Amino acid sequence: MDVSKLSDNYFVRSLNRSDIGMILSLCRKNDLYYQYCPPVFSEHSILHDMEALPPRKSLSDKHYVGFFKDGALIAVMDLIEAYPDEKTAFIGFFMTDTAIQNKGVGSALIEEVCSFLRGEGFTSVRLGWVKGNPQSEHFWHKCGFTETGALYETNAYTVIVAQRAL
Ligand SMILES: CC(C)(COP(=O)(O)OP(=O)(O)OC[C@H]1O[C@@H](n2cnc3c(N)ncnc32)[C@H](O)[C@@H]1OP(=O)(O)O)[C@@H](O)C(=O)NCCC(=O)NCCS
């Protein structure tokens, strides 16, 4: 997958260890998210997220990417190809910079990503949000995702699984 094609409006590239400083800055301002999804982020947790994989997936299926406007990181996405099945793409994480939130940027980006994934042959996108987080729930509903009915429990919170057909 050529991640530079995920957006026509933003420069997109894979993020790596040298980008952790700017990822931390973006996360730091999103305190509502971490109230629902503890523990709070750290350099270590971001490094872990950069390499974390669902069962039976390899790093070649994973794209931990940044979206840039005028050289500034405005959004981060963790995208897994073909999970949990060949025709489904999985968004493991998506976060925008608080400076550009509530202006339609996040939902427009998700539209672009969905359109690209449709072109790549995927027929659905799956993701999850932490039960009770009003911002995440409202956002993913706005982007056309609906609950599958599946939930999964972690020690700290419950994740609601949702999906959108492409
Ligand atoms: C969710 C997120 C990606 C949205 O990005 P964005 O650029 O603000 O997206 P948009 O402007 O397209 O849409 C935001 C919507 O959320 C709504 N919203 C914002 N804060 C909210 C809150 N506390 N409660 C309910 N809805 C909220 C806005 O009103 C808007 O909806 P509307 O257009 O119907 O009014 C961003 O807020 C974020 O990064 N949050 C932290 C991480 C997160 O929750 N990611 C998703 C789960 S993985």
The ligand as an SDF file (V2000), in Angstrom:
LIG
                    3D

 48 50  0  0  0  0  0  0  0  0999 V2000
  -12.2100   12.3460   17.4190 C   0  0  0  0  0  0  0  0  0  0  0  0
  -11.2980   13.2700   16.6120 C   0  0  0  0  0  0  0  0  0  0  0  0
  -10.3620   12.4310   15.7280 C   0  0  0  0  0  0  0  0  0  0  0  0
  -12.1590   14.1700   15.7250 C   0  0  0  0  0  0  0  0  0  0  0  0
  -11.3220   15.0100   14.9410 O   0  0  0  0  0  0  0  0  0  0  0  0
  -11.8840   16.4080   14.3580 P   0  0  0  0  0  0  0  0  0  0  0  0
  -10.8610   16.9150   13.4120 O   0  0  0  0  0  0  0  0  0  0  0  0
  -12.3240   17.2760   15.4710 O   0  0  0  0  0  0  0  0  0  0  0  0
  -13.1680   15.8850   13.5740 O   0  0  0  0  0  0  0  0  0  0  0  0
  -14.4250   16.6760   12.9720 P   0  0  0  0  0  0  0  0  0  0  0  0
  -14.2530   18.1570   13.1510 O   0  0  0  0  0  0  0  0  0  0  0  0
  -14.6350   16.1610   11.6130 O   0  0  0  0  0  0  0  0  0  0  0  0
  -15.6380   16.1580   13.8890 O   0  0  0  0  0  0  0  0  0  0  0  0
  -15.6190   16.2850   15.2690 C   0  0  0  0  0  0  0  0  0  0  0  0
  -17.0150   15.9940   15.8180 C   0  0  0  0  0  0  0  0  0  0  0  0
  -16.8810   15.5870   17.1980 O   0  0  0  0  0  0  0  0  0  0  0  0
  -17.7720   16.3950   17.9740 C   0  0  0  0  0  0  0  0  0  0  0  0
  -17.2160   16.4950   19.3180 N   0  0  0  0  0  0  0  0  0  0  0  0
  -16.0780   17.1160   19.7070 C   0  0  0  0  0  0  0  0  0  0  0  0
  -15.9120   17.0000   21.0320 N   0  0  0  0  0  0  0  0  0  0  0  0
  -16.9790   16.2990   21.4920 C   0  0  0  0  0  0  0  0  0  0  0  0
  -17.3840   15.8550   22.7770 C   0  0  0  0  0  0  0  0  0  0  0  0
  -16.6550   16.1080   23.8720 N   0  0  0  0  0  0  0  0  0  0  0  0
  -18.5350   15.1430   22.8700 N   0  0  0  0  0  0  0  0  0  0  0  0
  -19.2740   14.8680   21.7770 C   0  0  0  0  0  0  0  0  0  0  0  0
  -18.9350   15.2500   20.5110 N   0  0  0  0  0  0  0  0  0  0  0  0
  -17.8070   15.9660   20.3900 C   0  0  0  0  0  0  0  0  0  0  0  0
  -17.8240   17.6930   17.2350 C   0  0  0  0  0  0  0  0  0  0  0  0
  -18.9580   18.4420   17.6170 O   0  0  0  0  0  0  0  0  0  0  0  0
  -17.9130   17.1960   15.7880 C   0  0  0  0  0  0  0  0  0  0  0  0
  -19.1890   16.7370   15.4490 O   0  0  0  0  0  0  0  0  0  0  0  0
  -20.2890   17.6500   14.6170 P   0  0  0  0  0  0  0  0  0  0  0  0
  -19.6170   18.0350   13.3390 O   0  0  0  0  0  0  0  0  0  0  0  0
  -21.4570   16.7190   14.4490 O   0  0  0  0  0  0  0  0  0  0  0  0
  -20.5730   18.8380   15.5000 O   0  0  0  0  0  0  0  0  0  0  0  0
  -10.4640   14.1950   17.5630 C   0  0  0  0  0  0  0  0  0  0  0  0
  -11.3470   14.8590   18.4410 O   0  0  0  0  0  0  0  0  0  0  0  0
   -9.4580   13.4290   18.3810 C   0  0  0  0  0  0  0  0  0  0  0  0
   -8.3380   13.2080   17.9270 O   0  0  0  0  0  0  0  0  0  0  0  0
   -9.8430   12.9940   19.6090 N   0  0  0  0  0  0  0  0  0  0  0  0
   -8.9490   12.2350   20.4630 C   0  0  0  0  0  0  0  0  0  0  0  0
   -8.6580   10.8620   19.8900 C   0  0  0  0  0  0  0  0  0  0  0  0
   -9.9110   10.0620   19.5880 C   0  0  0  0  0  0  0  0  0  0  0  0
  -10.8860   10.0720   20.3260 O   0  0  0  0  0  0  0  0  0  0  0  0
   -9.8500    9.3570   18.4520 N   0  0  0  0  0  0  0  0  0  0  0  0
  -10.9500    8.4980   18.0220 C   0  0  0  0  0  0  0  0  0  0  0  0
  -10.9300    7.1950   18.7230 C   0  0  0  0  0  0  0  0  0  0  0  0
   -9.5740    6.1540   18.1490 S   0  0  0  0  0  0  0  0  0  0  0  0
  1  2  1  0
  2  3  1  0
  2  4  1  0
  2 36  1  0
  4  5  1  0
  5  6  1  0
  6  7  2  0
  6  8  1  0
  6  9  1  0
  9 10  1  0
 10 11  2  0
 10 12  1  0
 10 13  1  0
 13 14  1  0
 14 15  1  0
 15 16  1  0
 15 30  1  0
 16 17  1  0
 17 18  1  0
 17 28  1  0
 18 19  1  0
 18 27  1  0
 19 20  2  0
 20 21  1  0
 21 22  1  0
 21 27  2  0
 22 23  1  0
 22 24  2  0
 24 25  1  0
 25 26  2  0
 26 27  1  0
 28 29  1  0
 28 30  1  0
 30 31  1  0
 31 32  1  0
 32 33  2  0
 32 34  1  0
 32 35  1  0
 36 37  1  0
 36 38  1  0
 38 39  2  0
 38 40  1  0
 40 41  1  0
 41 42  1  0
 42 43  1  0
 43 44  2  0
 43 45  1  0
 45 46  1  0
 46 47  1  0
 47 48  1  0
M  END
$$$$
